């Protein structure tokens, strides 16, 4: 049995599990427009180094409907690029080195979709309203 949430990359796409070995959600490469790391620094934070980082997965569909098992990871965002929509899957990267590991995995499995790191000026909000 797995413990804790985990991301994995393979030839099919990007997988996420909440730690339950009976469950995993897949976002297929064929549906993905871009992958990157989005960051947000809360202006109310007293720590100048407090930076939230997220794996962000943008879909090709201009009006995407999230997979039910991944809907709680689907957010409305200000797009970091004109060709990307205003919604994406977001998975928090909590460990030091996670952003670099995500970049290496994306470069290994589908380098054309890696779009780097971008900063968000506004906190993204859940698209489940």
mmCIF file of the C-alpha atoms, coordinates in Angstrom:
data_MODEL
# 
_entry.id   MODEL 
# 
loop_
_atom_site.group_PDB 
_atom_site.id 
_atom_site.type_symbol 
_atom_site.label_atom_id 
_atom_site.label_alt_id 
_atom_site.label_comp_id 
_atom_site.label_asym_id 
_atom_site.label_entity_id 
_atom_site.label_seq_id 
_atom_site.pdbx_PDB_ins_code 
_atom_site.Cartn_x 
_atom_site.Cartn_y 
_atom_site.Cartn_z 
_atom_site.occupancy 
_atom_site.B_iso_or_equiv 
_atom_site.pdbx_formal_charge 
_atom_site.auth_seq_id 
_atom_site.auth_comp_id 
_atom_site.auth_asym_id 
_atom_site.auth_atom_id 
_atom_site.pdbx_PDB_model_num 
ATOM 1   C CA . UNK A 1 1   ? 0.000   0.000  0.000   1.00 0.00 ? 1   UNK A CA 1 
ATOM 2   C CA . UNK A 1 2   ? 1.285   3.454  -0.914  1.00 0.00 ? 2   UNK A CA 1 
ATOM 3   C CA . UNK A 1 3   ? 1.437   6.203  1.684   1.00 0.00 ? 3   UNK A CA 1 
ATOM 4   C CA . UNK A 1 4   ? 0.967   9.809  0.702   1.00 0.00 ? 4   UNK A CA 1 
ATOM 5   C CA . UNK A 1 5   ? 0.234   11.435 -2.613  1.00 0.00 ? 5   UNK A CA 1 
ATOM 6   C CA . UNK A 1 6   ? 2.514   10.725 -5.567  1.00 0.00 ? 6   UNK A CA 1 
ATOM 7   C CA . UNK A 1 7   ? 3.045   11.806 -9.166  1.00 0.00 ? 7   UNK A CA 1 
ATOM 8   C CA . UNK A 1 8   ? 4.500   9.548  -11.845 1.00 0.00 ? 8   UNK A CA 1 
ATOM 9   C CA . UNK A 1 9   ? 5.353   10.018 -15.511 1.00 0.00 ? 9   UNK A CA 1 
ATOM 10  C CA . UNK A 1 10  ? 5.466   7.302  -18.162 1.00 0.00 ? 10  UNK A CA 1 
ATOM 11  C CA . UNK A 1 11  ? 4.804   6.733  -21.851 1.00 0.00 ? 11  UNK A CA 1 
ATOM 12  C CA . UNK A 1 12  ? 1.037   7.039  -21.311 1.00 0.00 ? 12  UNK A CA 1 
ATOM 13  C CA . UNK A 1 13  ? 1.047   10.365 -19.488 1.00 0.00 ? 13  UNK A CA 1 
ATOM 14  C CA . UNK A 1 14  ? 1.052   11.799 -15.993 1.00 0.00 ? 14  UNK A CA 1 
ATOM 15  C CA . UNK A 1 15  ? -0.335  9.737  -13.133 1.00 0.00 ? 15  UNK A CA 1 
ATOM 16  C CA . UNK A 1 16  ? -1.469  10.916 -9.719  1.00 0.00 ? 16  UNK A CA 1 
ATOM 17  C CA . UNK A 1 17  ? -2.485  8.922  -6.667  1.00 0.00 ? 17  UNK A CA 1 
ATOM 18  C CA . UNK A 1 18  ? -3.673  10.129 -3.298  1.00 0.00 ? 18  UNK A CA 1 
ATOM 19  C CA . UNK A 1 19  ? -1.837  7.281  -1.596  1.00 0.00 ? 19  UNK A CA 1 
ATOM 20  C CA . UNK A 1 20  ? -4.507  4.623  -2.069  1.00 0.00 ? 20  UNK A CA 1 
ATOM 21  C CA . UNK A 1 21  ? -2.935  1.799  -4.081  1.00 0.00 ? 21  UNK A CA 1 
ATOM 22  C CA . UNK A 1 22  ? -6.350  0.936  -5.545  1.00 0.00 ? 22  UNK A CA 1 
ATOM 23  C CA . UNK A 1 23  ? -6.635  4.328  -7.200  1.00 0.00 ? 23  UNK A CA 1 
ATOM 24  C CA . UNK A 1 24  ? -4.637  6.313  -9.728  1.00 0.00 ? 24  UNK A CA 1 
ATOM 25  C CA . UNK A 1 25  ? -5.710  9.055  -12.117 1.00 0.00 ? 25  UNK A CA 1 
ATOM 26  C CA . UNK A 1 26  ? -4.122  9.424  -15.562 1.00 0.00 ? 26  UNK A CA 1 
ATOM 27  C CA . UNK A 1 27  ? -3.823  12.522 -17.741 1.00 0.00 ? 27  UNK A CA 1 
ATOM 28  C CA . UNK A 1 28  ? -2.819  11.116 -21.166 1.00 0.00 ? 28  UNK A CA 1 
ATOM 29  C CA . UNK A 1 29  ? -0.091  12.865 -23.160 1.00 0.00 ? 29  UNK A CA 1 
ATOM 30  C CA . UNK A 1 30  ? -2.520  13.012 -26.109 1.00 0.00 ? 30  UNK A CA 1 
ATOM 31  C CA . UNK A 1 31  ? -4.750  15.421 -24.115 1.00 0.00 ? 31  UNK A CA 1 
ATOM 32  C CA . UNK A 1 32  ? -1.972  17.662 -22.777 1.00 0.00 ? 32  UNK A CA 1 
ATOM 33  C CA . UNK A 1 33  ? -1.036  21.023 -24.352 1.00 0.00 ? 33  UNK A CA 1 
ATOM 34  C CA . UNK A 1 34  ? 1.657   22.039 -21.859 1.00 0.00 ? 34  UNK A CA 1 
ATOM 35  C CA . UNK A 1 35  ? 3.326   21.038 -18.591 1.00 0.00 ? 35  UNK A CA 1 
ATOM 36  C CA . UNK A 1 36  ? 5.208   23.370 -16.281 1.00 0.00 ? 36  UNK A CA 1 
ATOM 37  C CA . UNK A 1 37  ? 5.719   24.548 -12.738 1.00 0.00 ? 37  UNK A CA 1 
ATOM 38  C CA . UNK A 1 38  ? 3.547   27.423 -11.565 1.00 0.00 ? 38  UNK A CA 1 
ATOM 39  C CA . UNK A 1 39  ? 4.601   29.441 -8.550  1.00 0.00 ? 39  UNK A CA 1 
ATOM 40  C CA . UNK A 1 40  ? 2.764   31.889 -6.294  1.00 0.00 ? 40  UNK A CA 1 
ATOM 41  C CA . UNK A 1 41  ? 4.142   34.008 -3.467  1.00 0.00 ? 41  UNK A CA 1 
ATOM 42  C CA . UNK A 1 42  ? 1.445   35.104 -1.020  1.00 0.00 ? 42  UNK A CA 1 
ATOM 43  C CA . UNK A 1 43  ? 1.914   38.866 -0.565  1.00 0.00 ? 43  UNK A CA 1 
ATOM 44  C CA . UNK A 1 44  ? 0.678   38.531 3.045   1.00 0.00 ? 44  UNK A CA 1 
ATOM 45  C CA . UNK A 1 45  ? 3.465   36.106 3.904   1.00 0.00 ? 45  UNK A CA 1 
ATOM 46  C CA . UNK A 1 46  ? 6.101   37.418 6.273   1.00 0.00 ? 46  UNK A CA 1 
ATOM 47  C CA . UNK A 1 47  ? 8.693   35.066 4.771   1.00 0.00 ? 47  UNK A CA 1 
ATOM 48  C CA . UNK A 1 48  ? 10.346  36.350 1.622   1.00 0.00 ? 48  UNK A CA 1 
ATOM 49  C CA . UNK A 1 49  ? 11.275  32.781 0.702   1.00 0.00 ? 49  UNK A CA 1 
ATOM 50  C CA . UNK A 1 50  ? 7.756   31.272 1.083   1.00 0.00 ? 50  UNK A CA 1 
ATOM 51  C CA . UNK A 1 51  ? 6.886   30.178 -2.425  1.00 0.00 ? 51  UNK A CA 1 
ATOM 52  C CA . UNK A 1 52  ? 4.133   27.738 -3.352  1.00 0.00 ? 52  UNK A CA 1 
ATOM 53  C CA . UNK A 1 53  ? 5.025   25.546 -6.349  1.00 0.00 ? 53  UNK A CA 1 
ATOM 54  C CA . UNK A 1 54  ? 2.683   23.357 -8.357  1.00 0.00 ? 54  UNK A CA 1 
ATOM 55  C CA . UNK A 1 55  ? 2.953   21.009 -11.313 1.00 0.00 ? 55  UNK A CA 1 
ATOM 56  C CA . UNK A 1 56  ? 0.502   22.526 -13.797 1.00 0.00 ? 56  UNK A CA 1 
ATOM 57  C CA . UNK A 1 57  ? -0.955  20.482 -16.643 1.00 0.00 ? 57  UNK A CA 1 
ATOM 58  C CA . UNK A 1 58  ? -2.820  22.419 -19.353 1.00 0.00 ? 58  UNK A CA 1 
ATOM 59  C CA . UNK A 1 59  ? -5.116  20.503 -21.694 1.00 0.00 ? 59  UNK A CA 1 
ATOM 60  C CA . UNK A 1 60  ? -5.561  20.847 -25.458 1.00 0.00 ? 60  UNK A CA 1 
ATOM 61  C CA . UNK A 1 61  ? -9.346  21.141 -25.153 1.00 0.00 ? 61  UNK A CA 1 
ATOM 62  C CA . UNK A 1 62  ? -10.267 24.862 -24.913 1.00 0.00 ? 62  UNK A CA 1 
ATOM 63  C CA . UNK A 1 63  ? -13.227 24.003 -22.635 1.00 0.00 ? 63  UNK A CA 1 
ATOM 64  C CA . UNK A 1 64  ? -11.895 21.047 -20.670 1.00 0.00 ? 64  UNK A CA 1 
ATOM 65  C CA . UNK A 1 65  ? -13.955 18.922 -18.344 1.00 0.00 ? 65  UNK A CA 1 
ATOM 66  C CA . UNK A 1 66  ? -11.845 17.395 -15.590 1.00 0.00 ? 66  UNK A CA 1 
ATOM 67  C CA . UNK A 1 67  ? -11.745 13.674 -15.027 1.00 0.00 ? 67  UNK A CA 1 
ATOM 68  C CA . UNK A 1 68  ? -14.008 13.013 -12.001 1.00 0.00 ? 68  UNK A CA 1 
ATOM 69  C CA . UNK A 1 69  ? -11.215 11.362 -10.020 1.00 0.00 ? 69  UNK A CA 1 
ATOM 70  C CA . UNK A 1 70  ? -8.978  14.406 -10.557 1.00 0.00 ? 70  UNK A CA 1 
ATOM 71  C CA . UNK A 1 71  ? -11.581 17.183 -10.284 1.00 0.00 ? 71  UNK A CA 1 
ATOM 72  C CA . UNK A 1 72  ? -10.272 18.412 -6.926  1.00 0.00 ? 72  UNK A CA 1 
ATOM 73  C CA . UNK A 1 73  ? -6.977  19.221 -8.701  1.00 0.00 ? 73  UNK A CA 1 
ATOM 74  C CA . UNK A 1 74  ? -8.641  21.286 -11.451 1.00 0.00 ? 74  UNK A CA 1 
ATOM 75  C CA . UNK A 1 75  ? -8.168  25.060 -11.123 1.00 0.00 ? 75  UNK A CA 1 
ATOM 76  C CA . UNK A 1 76  ? -9.079  28.288 -12.854 1.00 0.00 ? 76  UNK A CA 1 
ATOM 77  C CA . UNK A 1 77  ? -5.903  30.276 -13.539 1.00 0.00 ? 77  UNK A CA 1 
ATOM 78  C CA . UNK A 1 78  ? -4.639  33.288 -15.413 1.00 0.00 ? 78  UNK A CA 1 
ATOM 79  C CA . UNK A 1 79  ? -2.968  31.549 -18.337 1.00 0.00 ? 79  UNK A CA 1 
ATOM 80  C CA . UNK A 1 80  ? 0.820   31.915 -18.476 1.00 0.00 ? 80  UNK A CA 1 
ATOM 81  C CA . UNK A 1 81  ? 0.724   31.867 -22.301 1.00 0.00 ? 81  UNK A CA 1 
ATOM 82  C CA . UNK A 1 82  ? -1.864  33.040 -24.864 1.00 0.00 ? 82  UNK A CA 1 
ATOM 83  C CA . UNK A 1 83  ? -2.284  29.578 -26.425 1.00 0.00 ? 83  UNK A CA 1 
ATOM 84  C CA . UNK A 1 84  ? -3.127  27.909 -23.096 1.00 0.00 ? 84  UNK A CA 1 
ATOM 85  C CA . UNK A 1 85  ? -6.599  27.919 -21.590 1.00 0.00 ? 85  UNK A CA 1 
ATOM 86  C CA . UNK A 1 86  ? -7.638  29.368 -18.267 1.00 0.00 ? 86  UNK A CA 1 
ATOM 87  C CA . UNK A 1 87  ? -7.913  26.006 -16.505 1.00 0.00 ? 87  UNK A CA 1 
ATOM 88  C CA . UNK A 1 88  ? -5.359  23.393 -15.549 1.00 0.00 ? 88  UNK A CA 1 
ATOM 89  C CA . UNK A 1 89  ? -4.676  20.478 -13.272 1.00 0.00 ? 89  UNK A CA 1 
ATOM 90  C CA . UNK A 1 90  ? -2.460  21.525 -10.344 1.00 0.00 ? 90  UNK A CA 1 
ATOM 91  C CA . UNK A 1 91  ? -0.501  19.226 -8.035  1.00 0.00 ? 91  UNK A CA 1 
ATOM 92  C CA . UNK A 1 92  ? 1.391   20.814 -5.152  1.00 0.00 ? 92  UNK A CA 1 
ATOM 93  C CA . UNK A 1 93  ? 5.137   20.207 -5.058  1.00 0.00 ? 93  UNK A CA 1 
ATOM 94  C CA . UNK A 1 94  ? 6.017   20.150 -1.379  1.00 0.00 ? 94  UNK A CA 1 
ATOM 95  C CA . UNK A 1 95  ? 9.555   18.769 -1.214  1.00 0.00 ? 95  UNK A CA 1 
ATOM 96  C CA . UNK A 1 96  ? 12.806  20.526 -2.062  1.00 0.00 ? 96  UNK A CA 1 
ATOM 97  C CA . UNK A 1 97  ? 13.913  19.326 -5.471  1.00 0.00 ? 97  UNK A CA 1 
ATOM 98  C CA . UNK A 1 98  ? 10.380  18.382 -6.606  1.00 0.00 ? 98  UNK A CA 1 
ATOM 99  C CA . UNK A 1 99  ? 10.292  21.012 -9.361  1.00 0.00 ? 99  UNK A CA 1 
ATOM 100 C CA . UNK A 1 100 ? 13.592  19.736 -10.778 1.00 0.00 ? 100 UNK A CA 1 
ATOM 101 C CA . UNK A 1 101 ? 12.365  16.125 -10.604 1.00 0.00 ? 101 UNK A CA 1 
ATOM 102 C CA . UNK A 1 102 ? 9.172   17.085 -12.473 1.00 0.00 ? 102 UNK A CA 1 
ATOM 103 C CA . UNK A 1 103 ? 11.200  18.877 -15.148 1.00 0.00 ? 103 UNK A CA 1 
ATOM 104 C CA . UNK A 1 104 ? 13.479  15.843 -15.586 1.00 0.00 ? 104 UNK A CA 1 
ATOM 105 C CA . UNK A 1 105 ? 10.495  13.479 -15.843 1.00 0.00 ? 105 UNK A CA 1 
ATOM 106 C CA . UNK A 1 106 ? 8.734   15.673 -18.404 1.00 0.00 ? 106 UNK A CA 1 
ATOM 107 C CA . UNK A 1 107 ? 11.967  16.026 -20.407 1.00 0.00 ? 107 UNK A CA 1 
ATOM 108 C CA . UNK A 1 108 ? 12.362  12.264 -20.431 1.00 0.00 ? 108 UNK A CA 1 
ATOM 109 C CA . UNK A 1 109 ? 8.824   11.324 -21.445 1.00 0.00 ? 109 UNK A CA 1 
ATOM 110 C CA . UNK A 1 110 ? 7.584   14.278 -23.530 1.00 0.00 ? 110 UNK A CA 1 
ATOM 111 C CA . UNK A 1 111 ? 10.056  17.176 -23.774 1.00 0.00 ? 111 UNK A CA 1 
ATOM 112 C CA . UNK A 1 112 ? 8.001   19.061 -26.388 1.00 0.00 ? 112 UNK A CA 1 
ATOM 113 C CA . UNK A 1 113 ? 5.294   19.726 -23.779 1.00 0.00 ? 113 UNK A CA 1 
ATOM 114 C CA . UNK A 1 114 ? 7.620   21.163 -21.095 1.00 0.00 ? 114 UNK A CA 1 
ATOM 115 C CA . UNK A 1 115 ? 7.088   24.939 -20.835 1.00 0.00 ? 115 UNK A CA 1 
ATOM 116 C CA . UNK A 1 116 ? 9.251   25.746 -17.822 1.00 0.00 ? 116 UNK A CA 1 
ATOM 117 C CA . UNK A 1 117 ? 8.365   27.747 -14.740 1.00 0.00 ? 117 UNK A CA 1 
ATOM 118 C CA . UNK A 1 118 ? 6.015   30.704 -14.556 1.00 0.00 ? 118 UNK A CA 1 
ATOM 119 C CA . UNK A 1 119 ? 4.912   32.986 -11.734 1.00 0.00 ? 119 UNK A CA 1 
ATOM 120 C CA . UNK A 1 120 ? 1.258   33.675 -10.999 1.00 0.00 ? 120 UNK A CA 1 
ATOM 121 C CA . UNK A 1 121 ? 0.387   37.130 -9.682  1.00 0.00 ? 121 UNK A CA 1 
ATOM 122 C CA . UNK A 1 122 ? -2.957  35.861 -8.316  1.00 0.00 ? 122 UNK A CA 1 
ATOM 123 C CA . UNK A 1 123 ? -3.752  32.756 -6.303  1.00 0.00 ? 123 UNK A CA 1 
ATOM 124 C CA . UNK A 1 124 ? -5.487  30.277 -8.634  1.00 0.00 ? 124 UNK A CA 1 
ATOM 125 C CA . UNK A 1 125 ? -8.964  29.236 -7.524  1.00 0.00 ? 125 UNK A CA 1 
ATOM 126 C CA . UNK A 1 126 ? -10.640 25.884 -7.664  1.00 0.00 ? 126 UNK A CA 1 
ATOM 127 C CA . UNK A 1 127 ? -12.734 25.349 -10.788 1.00 0.00 ? 127 UNK A CA 1 
ATOM 128 C CA . UNK A 1 128 ? -15.206 23.256 -8.763  1.00 0.00 ? 128 UNK A CA 1 
ATOM 129 C CA . UNK A 1 129 ? -17.699 26.028 -8.010  1.00 0.00 ? 129 UNK A CA 1 
# 
